Amino acid sequence: MRRVSVPSSWRRAVAVAAVLFLGASAAAFGQVLTGNLYGTTTDAQGEALPGVTVTLSGFGAPRVQVTDAQGQFRFLSLDPGNYGLKADLEGFSTVEYPAVNIRVGRNTTLEITLSPAVEEVITVTAESPLLDSRSISRGTTVSQVELESIPTARDPWAILAQTPGVVTDRVNVGGDESGQQSVFSGGGQQSTQNVFAVDGVIITDMAAVGSSSTYYDFDQFTEVQIGTGGTDVSSATSGVAVNLVTKRGSNQARGSGRFMLTDSQKLFGIFEQADPALDLNDLGPGQTQLAGNSINEITEYGFEAGGAFKKDVLWGWGSYGRNDIKTFNSRGFADDTLLENTALKLNAQVGEANSMLGSFNRGDKLKFGRNTGPNRQPETTWDQAGPTEIFKFEDTHVFNSSLFVTGTYSFVDGGFQLIPKSGFGTAGVEAVQGPDGNWRGGFQGGIDDRNADSYQVDASYFLTTGDINHELKFGGRLRGFEQTSNFAWSGPSQIYYLACENVGLCGAGGDFGLADGTDADLGIAQRVGIVDNSQDYTSLWVSDTLTRGRWTINAGLRYDQQDGENAGSTATVHPIFASDLPGLTFNGNDGGGIEYSDILPRIGVTYALGAEQKTLLRASFAQFASQFDSARTTRVNPVSSAYASFVFTDTNGDNIWQQTEAMTFITDTSVFSSLNSPNLNDPDLEAETTTEVLLGLEHALLPELVVSFDVTYRTVDDIQTLFPLVNDGTQTRVATRADYVFEQTLSSAAGDGAPLPNGSNWTADFYRLRDGVTFSNGYFLTNGDRSRTYTGVSAGFTKRLSNRWMARGYFSYGDADWDIGSGFTALDDPTDAAGRGFGPSNEGTLDEDSDGALYAEQSAGSSKDVWLQSTWTWNLNGMYQVAPDKPWGFNVAANLYGREGYPLPYFAQLTGVDGITRQAAVTSELDSFRTDDLFNVDLRLEKEFRANQNMSVTFSIDAFNIFNEASVQQRETGINSNRADFLEETLSPRIYRLGFRLSWK
């Protein structure tokens, strides 16, 4: 990969010019939310037939093309669903295909043979082929019939388990986890590289990068596409791409309404939630009970409907959904969520060659008791509110059969508030993590606004050179993201506290100048600052898909530029430590001068084997740049929240510092008087680079049944790393290994914590900064010489619904490990961090300092503390129609999922006399211990009653966790905590969902 540095002003001028030039008819060729149809027409001898009139009807106005000199035709940017196709040429019989199936992100190819006129019309009822020789992406596309018929928890994160290699931080049993997003990753990538899009609009939250900015009504979707790699030049990152495609109106008026109830009490006197099958032997040492996660009641209802305001000209569609989720967490505390969604979409045909689209999507989440977890009391949990609104306008113009251009403008108005139940800001009460590891009193809370706008244009141009067909794709995107955030720890003193048991300071008072032998509790004073920042993202891409005989080659280049800046803002003086944490006024900065500029190649080759070309061999090479998140910008904002740590002697035992109690700062507070941030960014910081090689084999056993085998190899280079900045009396610089000296050893044999779960003892060596070198409270962010390598294989099959059944399944095997360079080792703290870094939240938690160690990502959101890593995963789901031609006929469906248990990396924690809290590994490997392997089965039974050809009612019952498994999902891995190895979460018990759906057309 060649990196380039392009002046910002020149870059923007070129990008805007490109958008204006390409956007003569406005914006985005929606490969990620639509599908394409390609075809050729020949006579009975196989000779190309030019001049054939091909008409496609279905959604929107009929589309007409005339085949070119090679007998080719194409229809691009088609909404997913079934279409009718007719081919006419004078002197030949008309050929009709009544059910051509179009899928999101896939290319359907038809070879039409016209015979001399004998019959007036020849109807072809063969299944549309699933095999796609033009495919440039890997992943899974889930159709509407699968979304409705396969038993799932009915949210996009629950669908992720149907994609090879993707793992999530939670198992959603019957909707018990639908009130919060999952953290997920795939193919050895970080979750920060994930992308969310709704109808082609990127809605990834760049302040919580890799997550969605909103929640969804499941019945909005006509398809869900999950991408995990490939050569598509319009795809920015190497992570998991979730594309959600909503329904639209057509000439036929249609709609549906539903009501669903999941209740812990008996339904019809029999369907009652099972008791959690907890094994008391799974409880940790000294743990006496655990209620276990469970559902109280989930009520979901809503409707969606669409049709034509004017046939072939103007169509509308809308939906409303409400999902009221009431659950209990593992300690028996209530956790209630209300999701409310509204969507509207208008499609218009403006002349024969131009179509337009406008849409609105609003999602609101009201959460009552967010993050009720094993270590937070109810009064510390948050009440949450939104909403997020998404606006989109799109225009597509077909200049001729060879040139298609689409343009899009979108705006995302997002944000949320998290308000602790015990009060917000100075009106609340102090937050304390007590000796038992539980938070009580108050907690951090605040308000966050996050908005984004985007301009995008895509075009496709077709031409032929000799016997090679070309499809040129080119486009670009300008996206801006803005965040304003005001978060603070509650309490009049703006200080939160950790009892000595949580930071390894019991009896350590003398080490800090307090009385010898006394406990040293930790207090952290916060100076509240408003974070106001923005990021800009500019992308340009071009590719050519060449087809000749059995060969299909796709080659392209992508250019990405990403940067950010901090706007001016203020920080208020601390109410107690005014001289240590003074008020400041900040005029803004350039975010440390970071600017990612990357040119990224993509190339893929497909070869079709056999006389009928039912077998495809694939190979591809691609590079991706990491996403630039807002944390890269805000970390060098000097008035973002500043924290000063101190230790104190808690004489009255309330774990809260009184001004009469002895204390001393262990943080150098002098840095907080400066308008220069204690953090530094390397001005030459580059994006992390993922290089991907894919090898694949696909074979069509039937047109609607395809089996596949894939091999994935990925490396991640230029990994960004945080190193502590220290002051040695002469300068502030990056700490080196020579700056660290041994501090002490903790061990279970010495009574410093519980033994490991297998009864063996552990030891952990801790290091600190040497005398004369002090921590500056800042970190230097730079590209280190570490890298990661992932190798994985997967085998799977897809059977589209036909002949009364459909199914999908896969088995995936793979893992990633670290390669640690000498440059990193020369600067690294000798304390064995075992994957837990020392940097700020979401920057340091993925660091690893052991060469060859297993890579796993820590998820710490929504009351989770799990490590995402399963060497193997599998899924099998399907539906069978029993006697569909009989009045008593019904459908049965199943969804089976399994994976290896997640790692349990036990650690010991100690706050050193240098003021740095370290977590050291106490096992030789990250996965020396794991949770139980997971196996879950969900079943569904449904019966449709048809009143007439236009109306039907469907009753259904879903059973989740059918075997009532209670496998361990989460444990306390802090081995020197008072809660060491406590069981914190198990799989929710078996429960049932009753459903009612009314459909009409």
N, C-alpha and C positions, 0 to 999 in steps of 0.2 A: 504494500500500500504506500502511495506517496501522499505525504501531508503537504498542504499548501497554506500559505498565509495570505489572505486576501483583504485589502483595506476595506473597512466596514462601509464607507461611503460608496466606493466603487461597486462592492457586492450588491448593496441595496438598489443601486441604480440599474444594474444589469438584471437583477431579479424582478424589479417592478416592470422594466421594459419587456421582459419575457412574458410576464403575466398579462400585460396589456396586449402584446402581440398575439399570444395564443388565445387570449380571452375575447376575441372579437365576438364571440357568442357566449361568453362566460365560462363556467368552471367545472369540474372534476369527473373524469372518466371513471365511473364507480366500480372498478374491478372488485373491490372488497365488499360491495353490497349487492352486486348483480352477477349474472352469468352471461355467456356468449354462445351463439349458435353459428357454426361454420358448416358448409356443405359443398358438394360437387354434384353436378348433373351429367350423366353420360347416357349414351344409347345402349342398345343391347350388345353391341360389340366392344363396349368400354371406351368409345371415343367421346371426348368432351362435347357437351351441347351448350353453346352460347345462346343468349337470347331467350332463355327460359324465364318466365315470370313466376317468381316465388313470393307467395303471400303468407305472412305470419300473423295469426290472430290469437288474442288472449287478453292480456292486460293492456288497457289503453286502446288507442286507435290501431287498426290493422297496418302492418308495415309491409311494403312492397319493394322487392329488388329484382333486377334483371341480371342473369348470370353473365359473367364476362367471357373473354375469348377462351379462357381455360375451363369454362363451365362452373366457375366458383361463385358462391354467394356468402354473405355474412350478415348477421344481425347482432349488434353489440349492445351492451348495457341493458340486458333484459332483467326484469324483476323475476325472482324465483317463482316457479310454479309450472303448470302444464299449459302448453300452447298447441294450437292447431296449425299445420303447415300444408300448403297446396302448391304444386308445381305444374304450370301449364305451358305447353308449346304446341302450336298448330301442327297437326299431323301426328301427334302423339297422344296417348291416353293420359288424362290428368291423374296425378298421383297425390294422394292425401295421407298425411300422418296426423291422426286425431289427438295424440297424446305425446307430444315431445316434452320431455321433462328437463327443466332448466334449474340448476343448482347454483348457489352463491359461490363465486370464485372458481367455477369450473367451466370448461369449454366442451360443449356437446357437438359432436361431428356426425353428419349424416351423409351417406353416399346414396344418391337417388338415381335409379335407373328408369328411364322412360322408354316405353315400348311403342311401336307403331300402333295407331289408333285401332283397337279391337273392342275394348271395353270403354265405356264413357268415363268411368272413374275407377281407379285402383286404390283401395284403402289398405295401408300398411299398419298393422297393429303390433308389430314387434316393439320390444322395450327399447327405449333410448339407451345408448351405451353409457355405462359409468366410466369406462376407461377413457382417459383424457391425455392424449399425447402432447398437448400444449401446456399442460399444467406446470406452473413455475413455483408452486408453494406446497409445503407439506403440512398436514394437520387433519382436522376433522370438520365436516359440515353436517350439522344436525337439522333435519327437515322438520316442517311443521307437524307432520303426522307423528314423527318420533317425539317431538316436544310434548304432544298431547297424549300419546299412548304409552310411553315408557315411564315406569314409576320413578320419579325423582322428587327432590324437595322444591322444584319450581323456582329456581333462581339461576342466573348464569353461572355462578361459581359451582353449583352442584353439577353442571354439565361438564366441567373441566375434567372430571374423572373418566370421561369417555374418550380422552385423547392420550395416545401413547406418550409416556415419559413425563406427564404433568402431575405434580403432587401439590396438595393444598394443606394448610395448617389446621384444618378441622374437617370432621365428617358430619354432614348435615343429615340428620335422621328426621325425616318427615317435616322439615322446616324449622327445627329447633335452632338452627344457626342462620336463618335467613334474615335476621335483623342486623347482621354485620357482614362486612366483606371478608372473604378469605384472602390470606396471603398465599401466593402460589408461584411456582417456578417450573421450568422444564429444560431438559437438555443441558444441565450444568450451568444454567444462566441464573443471574440474580433476579429477584422479583422486580427490582428497579428498572428492568428492561422490558417489562410488560407494557402493552398498549391496549387501550379500550377505544372503540369507535361505535357510534350509533348512526346507522344510515350513512356511513362514510365520513361522519364528523368525528374527528379525534377529540375525545373528552378526557384523556389521561390527565390526572391531577398531578401537576409538576411539583407541587409542594409536598405531596405524599406519593412520589413518583412510582409509577407502575400500578397505581390503583385507579378505580373509577371515581368520577366526580359525583355520581348519583346512584340511586337504586332503581329497580325496574318492575314493571308489571309484566309478568311472564307471558300473558296472552297477547301482548303487543307484537310478538316476534313471529315472523314467517319462517325464518331460519336463523341459526346461530353458527358462525364459522369460527373455528379456533385454529390459528396458524402457529406452527412451531419451527419454521425454517423455509429456506428456498431462495430463489433468485429474483423475486419480484423487486424491481428497482423502486417501486413506490413505497415499499416497506422500510421503515427507518431503523428498526432495532432487531436484535437477535433473540429477544424474549418472546413470550407467548402473546400473540395478538388475538384479542377477542373482538369479533365483529358482529354486532347485533343488528339484524335487518328487520324493520317493522313492516307491517302489512300496508296495503294501499287499496284504494277503491278501483273498481273496474266497471265495465258496462253492466255487469250483473249485480244487482243489489244483494247484499248478503250480510250476515252478522251472527253474533253469538253472545250469550250471557251465561255466567256460571256462578255457582255457590259451592264452597268447599268448607268442610268442618273437620278439624282434627282436635279431638277432645280426650283428656285423660280419664273422664268418666265414661260410663257405659253408653254406647250408641246402640240403639235398638235392643238394649238389655244384654248385649254380648261383647261388643267390640270395646274393650277397656284397655287402657295403657298397662303394660306389664310392670311388675315391680322390678326395680333395678337389680340385676343379678350380681351384686357385688360380692367379691370373694374377700373375706376379712383378712386373709393372708396377704392381700395386696396392700393393706394399710401400712404406712411407714412406722418406724419405731416411735412409740409414745402416742401414735394417732389412734383415737378411740372410735371415730365414726366419720362417715361421709355420706351425705344425702344422695349425691349423684345427680347429674343433669337430667332434666325431664321437662316435658311439655305440660303446661296447664291447659291452654286452649289456643287454637289458631283458627281464625275465621277469615276466609278470603272470598270476595265477591267482586264482580265487575262485568263489563260488557265491551264489545268492540263491534263496529258496523261500518260499512262503506258501500258506495255505489256511484252512479253517474248523475251529475247535475244536468249534463247534456251529453248524450251518447257520442262517443268518439272525440269529444272535445274537452270536457271538464269532469273530473272525478274527485270525490272526497272520502275521507276515512277518519274515524276518531275512536278513542277508547278511554275508559276510566277503570281504574282498579284500586282496591283497598285491601290491604293485608294486615290484620290485627293479630300480632304475635305475642302471646303471653307464655313465658317459660320460667323455670326455676333453675338457678345455677347449682353447682355441685355442693354448695353449702346450704341450699334450700332457700336462698334469697330470690325475690321476684326480679325478673328481667323482662320488661315489656317494651315492645316496639310497634309503632304504627307506620306503615308504608302506604303512601297515597300517590297515585300516578295518573296523569292526564296526557293524552297525545292527540294531535290533529295533523292531518296531511292533505294537501291539495296537489293534484296533478293536472296539468293542462297541455293540450296539443295545440300549438300556435302555428298553424300552417302545416304543410306536409312534412317539412324538414326540421321543425323546431318543437321541442317540448320543454316544459318548465315544471318545477316542483317547489313547494314551500311547506315547511313542517315546523311544528312546535312540540316540545316534549318537556313536561314538568314533573319532577320527582321530589317528594318531600319525605323526610324521615324524622319522625318524632320518637325519641328514645327515652325511656324512663328507667333509669338505673343502669346506664351503660357501664361495662367493665365490672359488673359484679363478679368477682373472681375469688379464688381461694385465699387471697391475701388482702382483700379490700372490704371494709365494713360498708354497709348500705349507705351511710351518710356521706361517704367519700365518692360515691359513684356519680356519674354525670346524667343530667337531663339534656338531651340533644334535640336540635331543630335545624331545618334547612331554610328554604328549598334550593334546588338547582333547576334552572330553565335553559333549554337548548333551542336555538333558532337556526333554521337553515333555509337558504334559497339556492336553487340550482337551475341551470339552463343548459340544454343539450342541443347542438345543431349538427345535422347531417348535411355537409356541403355537397357530397356526392357519395357514390358507393365506395369510394376509397378514402374519404377524409371525414372523421368524426371528432368533434370537439365538445368538451363539457367543462363548465366552470361552476364553482361553488363558493358562496360566502356563508360563514357560520359564526355564531356567537354563543358562548357558554357563560351564563351568569350564575356562579356557584358560590359556595361557602356554607358555613355552619357555625353553631355555637355549642359549647360544652360547658354547662354550668353545674358545679358540684351541688348536691342536694343540701349540703350544710351552709351554702352561701358562696358568693363569688367575690374575689378580690379582698379588699380590707373589710368588707361587710361579713366575710366568712370567719371561720375559726382555723387555728393553726393545724397543719397536717403533721401527723406523727406516725412513723413506722415503729411500732412498739417492739418489746423484746421477743414477742411471739411471731414477728415478721409480718403482722397485719397492720395495714394502714387504718388509722382512725381519725376522727375530727374532720378535717377538710382535705382539699386536694387542689391540684392545679386546674384552672379553667380559663375560658376566654372565648373570643369571637374572631373568626377568620373569614375574610372575603377572598374568593379566588375566581378570577374571570379570565376568559380566553377568547380571542377572535382569530379567524383563519380565512385566508384567501387561497384557493387552489384551482389549478387548471390542468387538464389532461387532454391529450389528443392521440388518435390513432390514424396512421396513414398506411395504406396498402399499395404495394406495387410488385411487379414481377420483373426479374432480370434473368433472361434465358429461361431455364426450367426451375428457377428458385423463386419461391414466393416469400415476400417480406411483409411483416407487420411492424412498422415503426411506431413506438410509443414514446411520447415525450411530455413532460409536465413539470410543475413546480408548486411549491407551497410556501406561503408566508404565514407564520403563526406567532402570536404574541400571548404571553401569560403574565398576569399581574396578581400579586398577593399583598394584602394588608392584614396583619395579624397582631392581636393584643391579648397575650396570655400571661397569667400571673398565678403564683401560689397564693392560696387563701390565707386570711388572718391579718389582723391589724399590724403585726410586726413584719409581715412579708418574709417570714423565715419558716422553713420546714425542717423536720427533725428526724434523725435515725438513731434509734437506741444502739448502744455499743455492740449488742449481739449481732446486728446486721452488717457491721463494718469491721469486725475483728478488733475492737478497741477496749473490750472489757479488761480492766486491770492495767491498761496502758497509759493512764493519766500522767505518770512520771516521765514518759517518753516525750511529752509535749510541754513540760514545765508545770503541770498540775501536780497535786499531791501524789507521792509515790503510792502505787497500789490501788489508786482509785480508778473507777471506770470513767472512760471518756466517751460521752455521747457526742454525736455530730450534729451541728446546726448548719444550715446553708441559707444564707441571706440572699435574696433576689432583688436586684434593681430592675424594675419593670421598664421595658422599652417597647416601642411600637415598631414592628417590622413592616417596611413598605418597599417592595422590590418588584422587578419585572425581568422577564427573559424573552429573548427573540430567537426564533428558529426559522431558518431559510433553507429550503431544499430544492434542488433541480435534478431531474433524471431523464435519461434517454436509453432506450433499448430497441433491439431488433430481433424479432422472432423469424427465423428462416426455416422454411419447410421445403424438403425435396425428397420425394419418394418416402422411404422409411425413416428418414432423418428429420429431427426437429432440433434446432439449435437456438438458444436464447442467450444473447449477450448484451450487457448494458453497463452503464456507469451511473453512479449517484454522487451528488455533491451535497454535503451538509455543513452548515455554519450555525453555531450555537453560542450565545453569550448572554450576559445579564448585567444589571446595575441596581444599586441601592438608591432609593429616593431619600430626600431629607426627612428626618424625623427627630423625635425627642425621647429622652429617658428621664423619668422623675427621680428625684433624690430619695434615698432610702429613709424611712421614717425614724430609724434608730441609729444606723451607722452612716450618718450624713457625710462625714469626712472620708470614709472609706469607699462609699458608693454614691458619689455626688451626682446631681442632675447634669445632663449634657444636651446640647443642641447640635445636630449633625446635618450637614448640607448635602450629603450623598456622596457616592463614589462609583467607580466603574467595576465593582465586584472583584477587585484584585487583579484586573487586567486579563482575566481568562477569556479566551476565544477559541473554541474548537473549530477547526477547518479540516474537512476530510473528503478525499476522493476515494470512492469505494467501488471496486469492480464486482460484477455478478455475471456468471456464465453457467449455462446448463445445457446438457446434451441428452436427447432421448432417441432411442432406436427401437423400431417395431420389428419383432421377430414373427416368423411363420407366414404361411400363405394368407391367412385371414388377419394377420397382424393383431392377434389377441394377447401378445406378450410384449411388455415394454421394459427396456433396460434404461435406467436413468443414472446420470452422474452430474453433480453440480459443485461449483465453487463460489463462495460469496464472502464478503467482508461487511461488517457492521460497526458503526461507532456507538458508544454508549450515550444514553440520554443525559442531557444537562439539566439537573434539578435545581430548584430554588435554593437549596441548602448550600450549594457551591457559591452562591452570591451572598446570602445573608450571614454566612460564617465570618465575613470580614466587615460586617456592619458594627461599629463600635458601640452603638446604642441599642442593639438587640439585647435581650435580657442578659445581665451579668450576674454571676454567682460567686459569692465569697464564702468559703467553708471555714468553720471554726469548731474547736472541741471545747467541751465544758463539763464541769462536775455537777451532776444532777443531784443536789442534796435532798430535794423533797420527793424524788421518785416519780415525777410526772412526765419525764423525758422532754420537758420544755424548759428552755433557758430562762431564768429570771435574772434581772440585771444585778442582783446581789450574789449570783453564783459565779465562781471563777471561770474564766474562758480565755482562749487565745486563738488568734487566727492562724490557720495553716495554709492560707492562700495569700500570695503577694497582692495586696489590694492597691498598690500604687499604679498598676496598669489601668485601673478603672477610672482614673482622672484624665486619661488621654483620649483624644479623638482618633487615635490610631488603634485599630483593633489588635488585641493580643494574638489573634490568628493571622496567618499569612497563607496566601495562595501562591504557588509557583506561577509566575507570569507566563511561563512556557508550558503550563499544564496542558496535556492532550487528552482527548477522549480515550477511554479504554477501547481496544479493538478486538472484536471477535472474528476469527477466521473459521469458516465452516465448510466441510466437505461432506456431501451426501451421496450415497450409492443406493439405488433402489431397483427392485424388480416387482412388476405388477402383471397379473395374468387374469384375464376375464374367463372364468369358467362358464358364465352366461353373460349376456349383455348387462343384466342387473346384478350380477354377483362377481365381485373382484376380490382376489387375494393379493397380499403384498408382503414384501420383506424389505426392510430398510436398515442401513448402517449409517450412523452419524458420528463424525469426528469433529471436535471443536477445540480451539485454543483461545484463551483470553489473555491478551498481552497488554503492556502499559498499564497495569493495575494501579489504580490510585491508592495512595497510602498516607496515613497521618503519622507524623513523628512529633513528639513533644518539643517545644521550644523552651530553652533554659537560659538563665543568666549566670555567667561565670565570674561576674565582677567587672569584666571589661567589655562584654558584648552580649547581645541576645542572639542565640544560634540554635541549630538543631542539635539535640542530644545525640551522643554517640555511645556505643557499648562501653567505652572506657569511662563514661560518666556514672556508671552504675556500680554499686557495691552491694555485697550480701547484707541483708537485714536480719532475717530470721527464718527458721523452718517451723512450719505447722505440721502436726501429725495427729492421727487418731489415737495412736498409742499413748501420746502425751495428754490426751483428753481435750484436744483442740477441735474435736468434732466427732460425729458418728462414724463407724466403720462403713465401708462400701456395702452395697446390698448383698454381696456374696460372703460377707463376714470378714473380708481381708482388710488389713490396715493400709493406710495411705500416708504419704508425706508430700509436702509442697514447699519448695524453696522460693522465698520472696526477696526481691532486690529493691533498692531505693537509689535515689540520686545521692552521690557522694557529697560530703561537706564542702561548702564553697560554691556549690552549684544549686540553684533554686529553680523550681518550675515557674514559668512565666504566665501560666494559665492559658497558654495558647498552643496551637498545633500548626505545623507546616504541612500543607497538602501538596503532594507531588506524585509523579509517576515513578514507581519503584521498579525493581527488576524481578518481581514475582510474576508468575503466570499460572494459569489453570488449564488442565487438559481434560476433556470429556470424551469418552468413547461409549457408544450405546448401540444396541440393535433392537429391532421390534418386528414382530410379525402380526398381521391382522387381516381381517376380511370385512367387507361391507355387502350386505344383501338388501337392495331396495325392495319396498313393499310390492310384491306380485305373487300370484299363486297362493294367496292367503297368508303369507308370512314375510317378515323382515327380521334382520338381525345385524349386529355389529359386534366385533370383538377384537381384542389385541392382547399380546404379551410383550412387555418391554423390559429390557435388562441393560443397565449401564450405570456408571458413576464417574465422578470427577475428582481429581486430586491436585495438590499444590506442587509447584516447582519454585523453591526459594533460592534467590540469587545471593551472591556474597555481598552485594551492595546493601541489601535489606538487612542482612545479618550484622553488618558493621554498625548499624544504627539502632538495632532492635533492643528493647529491654530484655535482659536475660530471663525474666520471669516467664515461665511457660504459659502463654495466654490461652492455649487450647481453643482458638477460634473466637475468644471474647476479647475484643480490642479495648483500648482505653479512651477512645475519642468520643466526641459528642454523639448523641443518638442519631442513628441512621448513617453515620459515617464510619464509625470504628467497629461496629459489632460483627463485621464479616471478616476481620483480619485474622490471619493464621500465620504462625511463625515456625512451623515444623515442616521440613521438606518431605514430600511424599504423603502428607496427611490427607485424609479424606475431606472433601469439600462438602459442607452443609450450611444452609442458610438459617439463621435464627429468626423466628417470627415472634414478635413481642406485642402485637396489636390485639385489641379486643379481648383482653384477659388471657391471651395465649403466651406461652413460653415453650415453644417446641422448635425442633431443628428439622428442617425439611430435607430429608435424604432417605430415599428408598431405592435400593439397588434393583429391585424388581417390582413391577406393578402389572395388574391385569384387569380387564373388564370384559364382561359378556352381557349383552342385553338384546332383547328381541320381543316380538309380538306375534301371536298366532291367532288367526280368525277361525273359530270353531263353527262349522256349518253356517257360513254367512248367508247362504241362500234359504235357510230355514227360519221360520218365525222365532224359534227359540235360540237362534245362534248368538254367540257371544265371543268376546276377545279375551285372551289371557296374555299377560306380559310379565317379564322378569328383568331385573337389573342386578347383576352380581359384580362385586368389586373386591379386589384384594391387593394388598401391598405389604412389603416388609415394614416392620415396626421402625419408628424413628429413633435416632440416637438419643441417649441420655448422658450428656457430657458433664459429669459431676465435677465441681470446682470448689475451691476454698477461697474466701475473700478476706482481704486485709487492707486497711488504710495505713499507708506508710507515713513516717514522720516527715516525708517530703510533700504530704498533702494529696498524693495520688492514691486512689482506691484501685487495687489490682485484684483480678480474679485468676487464679492459677489452677491448671489442670491437676487432677489427682488420679487420673487413669492414663494408661499408656497410649490409648487410641481414643479418638472422638466417639467411636461407636463400640467401646468395650462393653457397654450396656445399652440395650434398646428396649423400647416399649414392646408390647405384644404385637405380633403380626396381625394385621387387620383382615377380617373376612366379614362381608356384609351382604345380605340378600334382601331385596325389596321385590314385592309381588303386586300385581294389579289384575283386577277382574272388572270388565266393563260390558254393559249391555245397552245397545242402541234400540230405541223404539221409534220407528218412522211413522209419523202421522200421514204424510203424503210425500210427493217427490220434492217438496220444497221445505219441509220442516221435520226436525227430529229432536228427540230428547235422549240424552245419554246419562245413565247412572253408573257410577264407578265406586269401587272400594280399593284403596291402596293399603298394603301392609308393609311397614318399614322395620328393618332389623328383625326379620322374621324369626330368627333363632334366639333373639333376646341376648345377643352377645354383650358383654360388659368389659371389653378389652380396655386396658389402660391406655389413655391418650396423653397424659401429662403428669409429671412428678416435679417436686421441688428438688432441684439438682445442686443447690447450695449446701455442701456437705457439712459446713460448720455453722449452719443456721439452726435455730431451735426447731425448725420445721423440716430438717433434713430428710429427704426421701419420702415426704408426705405424698400420698396419692391425692392428686388435685383434679383429675377429670377422667371419667370413663365414657364409653359409648352410651348414648341415651337408649333407654329401653324400647322394646317393641311398642308400636302405636299404630293406629289406623286412621285413615282419612276417607271420609265419604264425600263424593262429588256429584254434582248435578250440572248438566250443560244443555242449554237450549240453542239449537242452531237453525238458521233459516236462510232462504235465498229466494 
